[in-house]
Amino acid sequence: MFTNPESPTAVSESLSEHGYLSDAGLTTAVFLAMTMNRPLFLEGDPGVGKTELAKVLSTWTGGDLIRLQCYEGIDSAQALYEWDYPKQLLHLRASELLAKDETAGAAKESELYSEKFLIRRPLLQALDYQGAGIPVLLIDEIDRADDEFEAFLLEILSEFSVTIPELGQISAKKLPLVVITSNRTRDVHDALKRRCLYHWISHPTLEREIDILKLKAPDVGEVLSRQVAGAVQQMRSFGLFKPPGVAETIDWATALGKLGEAKLTEESLGATLGAVLKYREDQERVVSQGLGIILSAVSDV
């Protein structure tokens, strides 16, 4: 049975055991979110490990990962619940055919808004969670949603309960561990942030990124891992449209390993840029002014 950790150090050790390397600031934020029952709001560039942290936390707590992917126009029906109207209609028609009197028909009609016709979306799944462990509710990329959805979300997270008019109030018997992520494509309102513990996840340092490669791509040699990590660090300093994240670093190292490369060369670097840079403009910038800088920076590794 999962129990809350006793210290940030215990959090760091548990995350490492489950394949996630974090710094002191992040482990402290996770510890406080667990012990204070507060949502954890994570901001940072794409690919720095925000969503991955939620996945690891669900494995650690032994509960389900319940993911709400935000997008423009999302509303309560997609996030909380809605009624299965086709199923209700079929039930009503079948009931009308079987009913012998008006009383029986009315009784069947009253069943239309029972739980068997309720479609539970992620927020309701988290509130009414009855499985093992502690569920992790991942509200991913909240910056893609609009202001109205933020206000709705604020109400749900403040009480961890919701009232469904036809069924009554549903309150969380197990408070979920809530992780909210944002790529900061827009500013999220202060009202939501005030109710959360906040942490900015930066790109890892060179040594930490090397450690991540050793953990996530163990088949890649020591020299190649260090060169790839060093090359990615250089690319992030070029002012790219989309600097590569940790996920791209792992993909690139894995791709080079699959090609049988023992070290980074100009040929292998140019041929595999698509594994680490996902925009044509970024690739052109690196090719035009960065290949020599990158190779010279990692040549002594």
C-alpha positions as CSV (number, residue, x, y, z in Angstrom):
1,M,0.0,0.0,0.0
2,F,1.3,3.4,-1.0
3,T,2.1,5.9,1.8
4,N,3.3,9.5,1.5
5,P,7.1,9.9,1.5
6,E,8.8,11.2,4.6
7,S,11.1,13.6,2.9
8,P,12.1,15.1,-0.5
9,T,15.1,12.7,-0.4
10,A,12.7,9.8,-0.3
11,V,10.9,11.3,-3.3
12,S,14.1,11.5,-5.2
13,E,15.0,7.9,-4.4
14,S,11.6,6.6,-5.4
15,L,11.5,8.6,-8.7
16,S,15.0,7.3,-9.5
17,E,13.9,3.7,-8.9
18,H,11.1,4.3,-11.4
19,G,13.3,5.7,-14.0
20,Y,13.0,9.5,-13.5
21,L,15.9,11.7,-12.5
22,S,14.9,15.0,-10.9
23,D,16.6,17.9,-9.2
24,A,16.2,19.1,-5.6
25,G,13.6,21.7,-6.5
26,L,11.3,19.3,-8.3
27,T,11.5,16.6,-5.7
28,T,10.7,19.1,-3.0
29,A,7.6,20.3,-5.1
30,V,6.5,16.7,-5.5
31,F,6.9,16.0,-1.8
32,L,4.9,19.1,-0.8
33,A,2.1,18.3,-3.3
34,M,1.8,14.8,-1.8
35,T,1.9,15.8,1.8
36,M,-0.3,19.0,1.4
37,N,-2.8,17.5,-1.0
38,R,-2.2,20.4,-3.4
39,P,-2.2,20.3,-7.2
40,L,1.3,20.5,-8.8
41,F,1.5,23.0,-11.6
42,L,4.5,22.3,-13.9
43,E,5.6,24.7,-16.6
44,G,8.5,24.4,-19.0
45,D,9.5,24.0,-22.6
46,P,8.0,21.0,-24.5
47,G,10.0,17.8,-23.9
48,V,11.5,18.6,-20.5
49,G,9.7,15.7,-18.7
50,K,6.4,17.3,-17.3
51,T,4.1,14.6,-18.7
52,E,6.6,11.8,-18.0
53,L,6.7,12.8,-14.3
54,A,3.0,12.2,-14.0
55,K,3.3,8.8,-15.6
56,V,6.1,7.9,-13.2
57,L,4.1,9.1,-10.2
58,S,1.2,6.9,-11.2
59,T,3.5,3.9,-11.4
60,W,4.9,4.8,-8.0
61,T,1.5,5.3,-6.2
62,G,0.0,2.2,-7.7
63,G,-3.0,4.1,-9.1
64,D,-4.3,4.8,-12.5
65,L,-3.0,7.6,-14.7
66,I,-6.1,9.6,-15.6
67,R,-5.2,12.0,-18.4
68,L,-7.2,15.0,-19.5
69,Q,-5.6,16.4,-22.7
70,C,-6.6,20.0,-23.1
71,Y,-7.3,21.7,-26.4
72,E,-9.0,24.8,-27.6
73,G,-12.8,24.6,-27.1
74,I,-12.7,21.9,-24.5
75,D,-15.7,22.1,-22.1
76,S,-17.3,20.3,-19.2
77,A,-18.9,17.6,-21.3
78,Q,-15.4,16.4,-22.6
79,A,-13.8,16.9,-19.2
80,L,-16.3,15.8,-16.6
81,Y,-19.3,13.8,-17.8
82,E,-22.0,13.5,-20.4
83,W,-25.1,11.3,-20.9
84,D,-25.1,8.5,-23.5
85,Y,-28.0,9.9,-25.5
86,P,-28.1,7.1,-28.2
87,K,-28.2,4.5,-25.5
88,Q,-30.9,6.4,-23.6
89,L,-33.0,6.7,-26.7
90,L,-32.8,2.9,-27.4
91,H,-33.7,2.2,-23.8
92,L,-36.7,4.6,-24.0
93,R,-38.0,3.0,-27.2
94,A,-37.6,-0.5,-25.9
95,S,-39.3,0.5,-22.7
96,E,-42.2,2.0,-24.6
97,L,-42.7,-1.2,-26.5
98,L,-42.7,-3.3,-23.4
99,A,-44.7,-1.0,-21.2
100,K,-48.3,-2.2,-20.6
101,D,-49.5,1.0,-18.9
102,E,-48.5,4.6,-18.4
103,T,-47.1,4.0,-14.9
104,A,-44.7,1.4,-16.2
105,G,-43.6,3.7,-19.0
106,A,-42.9,6.5,-16.6
107,A,-40.9,4.2,-14.3
108,K,-38.7,3.2,-17.3
109,E,-38.3,6.8,-18.3
110,S,-37.0,7.7,-14.8
111,E,-34.1,5.2,-15.4
112,L,-32.7,7.2,-18.2
113,Y,-30.6,9.3,-15.9
114,S,-29.1,6.5,-13.9
115,E,-25.4,5.7,-13.7
116,K,-25.5,3.1,-16.4
117,F,-26.1,5.9,-18.9
118,L,-23.4,8.1,-17.5
119,I,-20.2,8.5,-19.5
120,R,-17.4,9.4,-17.1
121,R,-14.8,11.7,-18.5
122,P,-11.3,12.1,-16.8
123,L,-12.3,14.6,-14.1
124,L,-15.2,12.4,-12.9
125,Q,-13.1,9.3,-13.2
126,A,-10.6,10.9,-10.8
127,L,-13.2,12.1,-8.3
128,D,-15.0,8.8,-8.2
129,Y,-11.9,6.6,-8.4
130,Q,-12.4,3.2,-6.6
131,G,-9.3,1.3,-7.8
132,A,-6.1,0.4,-6.0
133,G,-3.5,3.0,-5.0
134,I,-3.7,6.7,-5.4
135,P,-4.9,8.0,-8.8
136,V,-2.8,10.6,-10.7
137,L,-4.9,13.1,-12.6
138,L,-2.8,14.6,-15.4
139,I,-4.3,17.8,-16.8
140,D,-2.0,18.2,-19.8
141,E,-1.3,21.4,-21.6
142,I,-3.8,23.6,-19.8
143,D,-2.4,26.6,-21.8
144,R,-4.3,25.2,-24.8
145,A,-7.7,25.6,-23.1
146,D,-9.6,28.8,-22.8
147,D,-10.4,31.1,-19.8
148,E,-13.9,29.6,-19.3
149,F,-12.4,26.1,-18.9
150,E,-9.9,27.4,-16.4
151,A,-12.7,28.8,-14.3
152,F,-14.6,25.5,-14.4
153,L,-11.4,23.6,-13.5
154,L,-10.8,25.9,-10.6
155,E,-14.2,25.1,-9.1
156,I,-13.6,21.4,-9.4
157,L,-10.1,21.4,-7.9
158,S,-11.1,23.6,-4.9
159,E,-13.6,21.1,-3.5
160,F,-12.8,17.8,-5.3
161,S,-16.5,17.3,-5.7
162,V,-19.2,17.9,-8.3
163,T,-22.9,17.9,-8.3
164,I,-24.7,16.0,-11.0
165,P,-28.3,17.2,-10.9
166,E,-29.8,13.8,-11.7
167,L,-27.6,11.8,-9.3
168,G,-26.5,14.3,-6.5
169,Q,-23.1,15.2,-5.2
170,I,-20.0,13.1,-5.9
171,S,-17.0,13.7,-3.7
172,A,-13.5,12.2,-3.9
173,K,-13.0,9.4,-1.4
174,K,-9.4,9.2,-2.5
175,L,-7.9,12.6,-3.2
176,P,-6.1,12.3,-6.5
177,L,-2.6,13.6,-7.0
178,V,-3.1,16.3,-9.5
179,V,-0.4,17.3,-12.0
180,I,-1.2,20.3,-14.3
181,T,1.2,21.0,-17.1
182,S,1.7,24.0,-19.4
183,N,4.1,24.8,-22.2
184,R,3.4,28.5,-21.6
185,T,2.0,29.3,-25.0
186,R,-0.1,31.7,-23.0
187,D,-0.3,32.8,-19.4
188,V,-2.5,30.9,-17.1
189,H,-4.6,32.9,-14.7
190,D,-3.2,33.6,-11.2
191,A,-6.4,32.2,-9.6
192,L,-5.5,28.7,-10.8
193,K,-1.8,29.0,-10.0
194,R,-2.6,30.3,-6.4
195,R,-4.2,27.0,-5.6
196,C,-1.3,25.0,-6.8
197,L,2.3,24.4,-6.0
198,Y,4.4,25.7,-8.9
199,H,7.6,24.5,-10.4
200,W,9.4,25.4,-13.6
201,I,11.2,22.5,-15.2
202,S,14.3,23.6,-17.1
203,H,16.3,21.7,-19.6
204,P,18.7,19.5,-17.7
205,T,22.4,20.2,-17.2
206,L,24.9,18.4,-19.3
207,E,25.8,15.8,-16.6
208,R,22.2,15.1,-15.8
209,E,21.3,14.7,-19.4
210,I,24.1,12.2,-19.7
211,D,22.7,10.3,-16.7
212,I,19.3,10.3,-18.3
213,L,20.8,8.8,-21.5
214,K,22.5,6.1,-19.5
215,L,19.1,5.3,-17.9
216,K,16.9,5.5,-20.9
217,A,19.3,4.4,-23.7
218,P,21.6,1.9,-21.9
219,D,22.7,0.3,-25.2
220,V,24.3,3.5,-26.4
221,G,28.0,3.7,-25.6
222,E,29.5,6.1,-23.1
223,V,31.3,8.3,-25.6
224,L,28.3,8.6,-27.9
225,S,26.0,9.4,-25.0
226,R,28.3,12.2,-23.8
227,Q,28.7,13.6,-27.4
228,V,24.9,13.5,-28.0
229,A,24.2,15.3,-24.8
230,G,26.9,17.9,-25.5
231,A,25.6,18.4,-29.0
232,V,22.0,18.9,-27.8
233,Q,23.3,21.5,-25.2
234,Q,25.0,23.4,-28.1
235,M,21.8,23.3,-30.2
236,R,19.8,24.8,-27.4
237,S,22.1,27.8,-27.5
238,F,21.4,28.5,-31.2
239,G,18.1,30.3,-30.7
240,L,16.1,27.6,-32.4
241,F,12.3,27.8,-33.0
242,K,11.9,24.5,-31.1
243,P,14.9,23.6,-29.0
244,P,15.2,19.9,-28.5
245,G,13.9,18.4,-25.3
246,V,15.0,15.4,-23.4
247,A,12.7,13.1,-25.4
248,E,14.5,14.2,-28.6
249,T,17.9,13.6,-27.0
250,I,16.9,10.1,-26.1
251,D,15.5,9.5,-29.6
252,W,18.7,10.8,-31.3
253,A,21.0,8.7,-29.2
254,T,18.9,5.7,-29.8
255,A,18.8,6.4,-33.6
256,L,22.6,6.7,-33.7
257,G,23.0,3.5,-31.7
258,K,20.7,1.7,-34.2
259,L,22.9,2.9,-37.0
260,G,26.0,1.4,-35.2
261,E,27.7,4.7,-34.6
262,A,30.2,4.7,-31.8
263,K,30.8,8.5,-32.0
264,L,29.3,11.5,-33.6
265,T,30.6,12.5,-37.0
266,E,29.6,15.2,-39.5
267,E,28.0,12.6,-41.7
268,S,26.0,10.9,-38.9
269,L,25.0,14.3,-37.4
270,G,23.6,15.6,-40.7
271,A,21.9,12.3,-41.6
272,T,20.0,12.0,-38.3
273,L,19.0,15.6,-37.6
274,G,15.4,14.6,-38.1
275,A,15.5,12.7,-34.9
276,V,16.4,15.7,-32.8
277,L,15.1,18.8,-34.7
278,K,11.5,18.7,-35.9
279,Y,11.4,22.0,-37.9
280,R,13.0,22.6,-41.3
281,E,14.1,26.1,-40.3
282,D,15.9,24.7,-37.2
283,Q,17.7,22.1,-39.3
284,E,18.7,24.6,-41.8
285,R,20.1,26.9,-39.1
286,V,22.1,24.1,-37.6
287,V,23.5,22.9,-40.9
288,S,24.4,26.4,-42.1
289,Q,26.2,27.6,-39.0
290,G,26.2,24.9,-36.4
291,L,27.7,21.6,-37.5
292,G,31.3,22.7,-37.1
293,I,30.6,24.3,-33.7
294,I,28.8,21.2,-32.5
295,L,31.6,18.8,-33.6
296,S,34.4,20.9,-32.2
297,A,32.5,21.2,-28.9
298,V,32.2,17.4,-28.6
299,S,35.3,16.2,-30.3
300,D,37.3,16.0,-27.0
301,V,34.7,13.9,-25.2
